[in-house]
Amino acid sequence: MSRRRSLARLSSIDSHCLAGFGQGEGAAYKPWLRIQDIPSLGRVHRIKGWKHGRVHHLLSDLEARVFFIYEWSLQISDIREQYPRN
């Protein structure tokens, strides 16, 4: 079986919201989309950040490069990738 989550139905979206995906701050943040949720032929990255010690799920090389810029910036205190819009 696949480890992908299906977000095709409203009931599955509601259950993912109740499970806390796309919510939280700092080390407690759970990304809305994870690498295993998206089929990809490109490059993806799982990078452990040093600010909060959690694994960040990045879906492209560009996201990874921007992540490194934000990770080393002293002005950024929290990085939340792949969050849903309201």
C-alpha positions as CSV (number, residue, x, y, z in Angstrom):
1,M,0.0,0.0,0.0
2,S,1.0,3.5,-0.7
3,R,1.9,5.9,2.2
4,R,0.2,8.8,0.3
5,R,-2.7,10.7,1.8
6,S,-5.5,11.4,-0.5
7,L,-7.0,14.9,-0.3
8,A,-9.6,14.4,-3.0
9,R,-12.7,14.4,-0.7
10,L,-13.9,17.0,1.8
11,S,-14.1,14.3,4.5
12,S,-10.4,13.5,4.1
13,I,-9.5,17.2,4.2
14,D,-11.5,17.6,7.4
15,S,-9.8,14.6,9.0
16,H,-6.4,16.0,8.1
17,C,-7.3,19.3,9.7
18,L,-8.4,17.5,12.8
19,A,-5.1,15.6,12.8
20,G,-3.3,18.9,13.0
21,F,-1.7,19.0,9.5
22,G,-0.9,22.6,8.4
23,Q,-1.1,23.8,12.0
24,G,1.3,24.5,14.9
25,E,4.4,26.5,15.4
26,G,8.1,25.8,15.7
27,A,8.9,22.1,16.4
28,A,5.2,21.2,16.7
29,Y,4.3,22.3,13.1
30,K,3.1,19.5,10.8
31,P,3.3,20.4,7.1
32,W,0.1,20.1,5.1
33,L,1.9,18.3,2.3
34,R,4.7,15.9,2.8
35,I,7.1,14.5,0.2
36,Q,5.4,11.1,0.2
37,D,2.0,12.7,-0.5
38,I,3.0,14.1,-4.0
39,P,4.1,11.9,-6.9
40,S,7.2,13.5,-8.4
41,L,9.8,12.9,-11.0
42,G,11.9,15.8,-9.7
43,R,14.1,16.2,-6.7
44,V,12.7,16.5,-3.2
45,H,14.5,17.3,0.1
46,R,13.9,16.4,3.7
47,I,16.1,18.7,5.7
48,K,16.4,18.8,9.5
49,G,16.4,22.4,10.5
50,W,18.6,23.7,13.4
51,K,16.2,26.4,14.6
52,H,13.5,23.9,15.8
53,G,15.1,20.5,15.1
54,R,12.2,19.2,12.9
55,V,12.4,17.8,9.4
56,H,11.2,20.2,6.7
57,H,9.6,18.6,3.6
58,L,10.7,20.6,0.5
59,L,9.4,19.8,-2.9
60,S,12.0,21.4,-5.2
61,D,15.6,22.6,-5.3
62,L,14.3,26.2,-5.3
63,E,12.4,25.6,-2.0
64,A,15.6,24.1,-0.5
65,R,17.7,27.1,-1.5
66,V,15.2,29.5,-0.1
67,F,15.0,27.4,3.1
68,F,18.8,27.7,3.6
69,I,18.6,31.4,3.3
70,Y,15.8,31.7,5.8
71,E,17.4,29.1,8.1
72,W,20.6,31.2,8.5
73,S,18.7,34.5,8.7
74,L,18.7,36.0,12.3
75,Q,15.4,37.9,11.5
76,I,13.4,34.7,10.8
77,S,12.2,32.8,13.8
78,D,9.9,30.2,12.3
79,I,9.8,28.4,8.9
80,R,6.5,26.8,7.9
81,E,6.5,25.1,4.5
82,Q,3.5,23.7,2.7
83,Y,0.7,25.3,4.6
84,P,-2.9,25.5,3.3
85,R,-4.5,28.9,2.5
86,N,-7.7,29.8,4.2
